[in-house]
Amino acid sequence: MRPRDPAAPASGEAPQGTGRLILLWYAGLSVAALLTHWAMGAESAVFSAGLAAAAIAIPLLLLGHTMRSYSAVLNSHVLVPAIGPIVIAVLIVEYIEYNKHLEDAQSAELIPAELVVLSDVKWSAAGEAGGRLSGHVVNRSPHELVGLSIEMVLYGGSEELSRTRAQAEIDVDPGQEGDFTAATSRPHLADVSLPCTRADPLLPAPPKNAAGQLQCFFQVTATRGREVFF
């Protein structure tokens, strides 16, 4: 009968280094989550893909290390069901979030802002509710327009009263037109409704106008599109 290795733990004894292994898993999964976050914010597609690949590799390396280093004291039939679902869940979450990031990035780059024509744009505020930016939009791109990001600035004389970003969800087919509405913040003003002028880029300094005169300017900062398949 083969003698028991004196370094091996006895039956029922906790394996040495288990606490260190747990800390390693926590650290590894934290790093994987951080890499995934960086991948979703990276401007370079190549760099983003590299970070995502590293984030996916870390749980797999941890699982391989655990299987190799603790196979003598941890039953693989217990270890795999215990750790496997965690690894799979992490990989699935990372895959879904990364794909969503890629879809959002593709959607934002699909339609140039100059192919979106806005007219009859006005800003209004009434009662206790916030402001509202509305107008007419023409989609001159070959893709479906599904959203707009608009930055709006409101001046009272030479003083900037409000600067806000508004999101408009719309659905305008290629070559078609429609209306949009977006909620904005509201400065402390009486009920008001005034036209807005497009300014690309948005005015870096207050315009010179009559004292107290209200003026509204806006800029399309981003679009969201969807490819049309015939």
C-alpha positions in Angstrom: 0.0 0.0 0.0 1.4 3.4 -1.0 2.2 5.6 2.0 0.3 8.8 2.3 2.2 11.9 1.4 2.9 13.8 4.7 2.4 17.1 2.8 -1.1 16.1 1.7 -4.0 17.0 4.0 -5.8 14.2 5.9 -9.3 13.2 5.0 -11.7 16.0 5.9 -8.9 18.5 6.5 -9.1 21.8 4.6 -6.4 22.0 1.9 -3.6 24.4 2.5 -3.9 27.6 0.5 -7.7 27.5 0.1 -8.0 31.0 1.5 -5.3 32.2 -1.0 -7.2 30.5 -3.8 -10.4 32.3 -2.9 -8.6 35.6 -2.8 -7.1 34.8 -6.2 -10.5 34.1 -7.7 -11.9 37.4 -6.2 -8.9 39.3 -7.6 -9.1 37.6 -11.0 -12.8 38.2 -11.5 -12.4 41.8 -10.3 -9.7 42.3 -12.9 -11.8 40.6 -15.6 -14.7 43.0 -14.8 -12.4 46.0 -15.0 -11.0 44.9 -18.3 -14.5 44.4 -19.6 -15.4 48.0 -18.5 -12.3 49.3 -20.2 -13.1 47.3 -23.4 -16.5 48.9 -23.6 -15.0 52.4 -23.3 -12.1 51.9 -25.6 -12.1 54.0 -28.8 -9.9 51.6 -30.8 -11.7 48.4 -31.9 -8.4 46.4 -31.8 -7.6 47.6 -28.3 -11.2 46.9 -27.2 -11.0 43.3 -28.6 -7.7 42.7 -26.9 -9.1 43.8 -23.5 -12.2 41.7 -24.0 -10.1 38.6 -24.9 -8.0 39.1 -21.7 -11.1 39.4 -19.6 -12.4 36.1 -21.0 -9.1 34.4 -20.6 -8.7 35.2 -16.9 -11.6 33.0 -15.6 -10.5 30.2 -17.8 -6.9 30.4 -16.5 -8.2 30.5 -12.9 -10.2 27.4 -13.5 -7.2 25.6 -15.1 -4.9 26.6 -12.2 -7.5 25.4 -9.7 -7.9 22.1 -11.4 -4.1 21.5 -11.6 -3.0 22.8 -8.2 -5.9 21.3 -6.2 -6.8 18.2 -8.1 -5.2 16.0 -5.3 -7.4 17.4 -2.6 -10.5 18.7 -4.4 -12.7 16.2 -6.2 -13.1 17.3 -9.8 -16.7 16.0 -9.7 -17.3 18.6 -7.0 -15.0 21.3 -8.2 -16.4 21.6 -11.7 -20.1 21.9 -10.7 -19.1 24.4 -8.0 -16.9 26.7 -10.0 -18.0 26.0 -13.5 -21.3 27.9 -13.3 -19.5 31.0 -12.0 -17.0 30.9 -14.8 -19.8 30.4 -17.4 -21.9 33.2 -15.9 -18.9 35.6 -16.0 -18.1 34.7 -19.6 -21.8 35.1 -20.7 -22.1 38.5 -19.0 -18.9 39.7 -20.5 -20.0 38.5 -24.0 -23.4 40.2 -23.8 -22.0 43.5 -22.5 -19.2 43.5 -25.1 -21.6 42.8 -27.9 -23.9 45.5 -26.7 -21.0 47.9 -26.6 -20.1 47.0 -30.2 -23.7 47.4 -31.4 -24.0 50.8 -29.7 -20.7 51.9 -31.2 -21.8 50.8 -34.7 -25.2 52.4 -34.2 -23.6 55.7 -33.2 -21.2 55.7 -36.2 -23.8 54.7 -38.8 -25.4 58.1 -39.6 -23.3 61.3 -39.8 -24.9 64.3 -38.1 -24.7 66.3 -41.3 -27.2 63.8 -43.0 -29.8 64.7 -40.3 -31.7 67.9 -41.1 -33.6 69.5 -38.3 -36.1 72.3 -38.8 -38.8 74.1 -36.8 -36.9 73.4 -33.7 -38.2 75.1 -30.6 -37.8 75.0 -26.8 -40.7 75.4 -24.5 -41.4 75.2 -20.8 -44.7 75.5 -18.9 -45.9 74.8 -15.4 -43.8 72.8 -13.0 -42.6 70.3 -15.7 -39.1 70.5 -17.2 -38.4 72.0 -20.6 -39.1 70.3 -24.0 -37.2 70.5 -27.2 -39.2 69.6 -30.3 -39.0 69.9 -34.1 -39.0 68.2 -37.5 -36.3 65.9 -38.7 -35.4 64.6 -42.2 -33.2 61.5 -42.6 -31.0 61.8 -45.7 -29.0 58.7 -44.9 -29.4 55.2 -46.3 -30.1 53.9 -42.8 -33.0 54.0 -40.4 -32.7 56.8 -37.8 -33.7 55.6 -34.4 -32.3 58.3 -32.0 -30.7 61.7 -31.6 -28.5 63.2 -29.0 -28.9 67.0 -28.9 -27.0 69.6 -26.8 -29.0 72.8 -26.2 -27.9 76.1 -24.7 -30.2 78.9 -23.6 -29.0 82.5 -23.2 -30.5 85.5 -21.5 -28.7 88.4 -23.0 -25.0 87.6 -22.6 -25.6 85.2 -19.7 -25.8 81.4 -20.2 -29.0 80.3 -18.4 -29.0 76.6 -19.2 -27.0 74.0 -21.1 -28.4 70.5 -21.3 -28.2 67.3 -23.3 -31.4 65.8 -24.6 -32.1 62.3 -25.9 -34.9 61.8 -28.6 -36.1 58.3 -29.5 -37.5 58.3 -33.0 -38.1 56.0 -36.0 -37.4 57.6 -39.4 -36.8 55.4 -42.4 -34.1 56.3 -45.0 -35.1 59.4 -47.0 -38.2 60.0 -44.8 -39.1 62.6 -42.3 -40.8 62.8 -38.9 -41.1 64.8 -35.7 -39.1 64.5 -32.5 -39.5 65.5 -28.9 -36.9 65.4 -26.1 -37.1 66.4 -22.4 -34.6 69.0 -21.1 -33.8 70.7 -17.9 -35.5 74.0 -17.2 -34.0 77.2 -15.7 -36.0 79.4 -13.4 -38.1 81.2 -16.1 -41.7 82.0 -16.6 -43.7 79.9 -19.1 -41.9 80.4 -22.4 -41.7 79.1 -26.0 -39.0 80.2 -28.4 -37.3 79.0 -31.6 -33.9 77.4 -31.5 -31.1 77.9 -34.0 -28.6 75.2 -35.0 -25.0 76.1 -34.3 -22.2 73.6 -35.3 -20.2 73.7 -33.2 -22.2 74.9 -30.3 -21.4 78.5 -29.4 -18.3 78.5 -27.0 -19.2 82.0 -25.8 -22.5 83.9 -25.3 -23.8 85.7 -28.3 -23.9 89.5 -28.4 -27.5 90.5 -28.3 -29.9 92.9 -26.6 -29.8 92.7 -22.8 -32.3 90.3 -21.4 -33.2 88.8 -24.8 -33.7 85.0 -24.8 -31.9 82.9 -27.4 -31.8 79.2 -27.9 -29.1 77.3 -29.8 -28.6 73.5 -30.4 -26.2 71.0 -31.9 -26.7 67.4 -32.9 -23.9 65.6 -30.9 -24.7 62.0 -31.9 -27.1 59.9 -33.9 -28.3 56.3 -33.5 -29.0 54.3 -36.6 -30.0 50.8 -37.7 -29.0 49.1 -40.9 -31.8 48.4 -43.4 -31.8 45.1 -45.2 -33.9 44.7 -48.3 
